Each structure stands twice: as structure tokens, then as C-alpha cells.
Amino acid sequence: MVDLDPEQRAMLEEALKKARHLVAELEKQKVEIDAAPPPKDISPEQFAEGRHAMIKAIASARRMLVSLEEAERMADAPDEDTSSQA
């Protein structure tokens, strides 16, 4: 277990909340983009580049969320007693 003081715990919880919101919003926007016809004011190549950037942004946000969730698990994990091991 990693001992977090109340301020650190609050920061971790806020970061998790914001990361979950970011992932959800990016995924929602991607669904909207995928459902809409390509805009006529940009080239198909630009549209494809934008979609690729969105996919990369979602993947990055998910990795960040996984890391934060792992930090939360570490903070909540019970201490391992290593004093009896010799």
C-alpha cells in the first residue's frame, strides 16, 4: 500500500474523474464523427488525418486512465509484510 495523504488522495480521485470524462467525451465525439458525412470544406486526406489523430488521442487518454487506475490500486492495496521473510 502506498500511503497517500488526503491531498494526494483527492488529487488522484480528481485525476481519475477527469480522465474518465475525457475518454468518454473523446469516444462520444468519435461516434459523432463516424456517423456524420465527411465535411465538404476539407479534403478526404485531411479528414482521414483528423480521424487518425482522434484515434491516437483516444488511445493515449485510455493509457493515461489505465495508469491512474493502477496508481489507485497500488494506493489501495494492502501492505505486504516483508519483515518475516529472511
C-alpha positions in Angstrom: 0.0 0.0 0.0 1.2 3.5 -0.8 0.3 5.9 1.9 -1.4 8.9 0.4 -2.2 11.9 2.4 -5.7 13.4 2.0 -4.5 16.0 -0.5 -2.8 13.3 -2.7 -5.9 11.1 -2.5 -8.0 14.0 -3.6 -5.7 14.8 -6.5 -5.7 11.1 -7.6 -9.5 11.0 -7.4 -9.8 14.2 -9.3 -7.4 13.0 -12.0 -9.3 9.7 -12.3 -12.6 11.6 -12.7 -11.2 13.9 -15.3 -9.5 11.1 -17.2 -12.7 9.1 -17.3 -14.6 12.1 -18.5 -12.0 12.8 -21.2 -12.1 9.2 -22.5 -15.9 9.3 -22.6 -16.1 12.6 -24.4 -13.5 11.6 -27.0 -15.3 8.4 -27.6 -18.6 10.2 -27.9 -17.1 12.7 -30.4 -15.6 9.8 -32.4 -19.0 8.2 -32.7 -20.5 11.5 -33.9 -17.7 12.0 -36.4 -18.0 8.4 -37.7 -21.8 8.9 -38.1 -21.6 12.2 -40.0 -20.7 12.5 -43.7 -17.2 13.9 -44.3 -17.2 17.7 -44.3 -17.0 19.3 -47.8 -14.6 22.0 -46.7 -11.7 19.7 -46.1 -10.0 17.1 -48.4 -10.6 13.4 -47.8 -6.9 13.2 -46.8 -7.3 15.9 -44.2 -10.4 14.1 -42.9 -8.5 10.8 -42.7 -5.6 12.5 -40.8 -8.1 14.0 -38.4 -9.7 10.7 -37.8 -6.3 9.1 -37.2 -5.4 11.9 -34.7 -8.7 11.2 -32.9 -8.0 7.5 -32.7 -4.5 8.3 -31.3 -5.9 10.8 -28.8 -8.4 8.2 -27.5 -5.7 5.5 -27.2 -3.5 8.0 -25.3 -6.3 9.0 -23.0 -7.1 5.3 -22.3 -3.4 4.6 -21.4 -3.4 7.6 -19.0 -6.6 6.3 -17.4 -5.1 2.8 -17.0 -2.0 4.3 -15.4 -4.2 6.3 -13.0 -6.3 3.2 -12.2 -3.1 1.2 -11.5 -1.9 4.0 -9.2 -5.3 3.8 -7.4 -4.9 0.0 -7.0 -1.4 0.4 -5.6 -2.6 3.0 -3.1 -5.5 0.8 -2.0 -3.5 -2.5 -1.9 -2.7 -4.0 1.5 0.8 -3.7 2.8 3.0 -6.7 2.2 4.7 -7.8 5.4 8.3 -8.5 4.4 9.7 -8.4 8.0 9.1 -12.2 8.5 11.0 -13.1 5.3 14.7 -13.8 5.7 
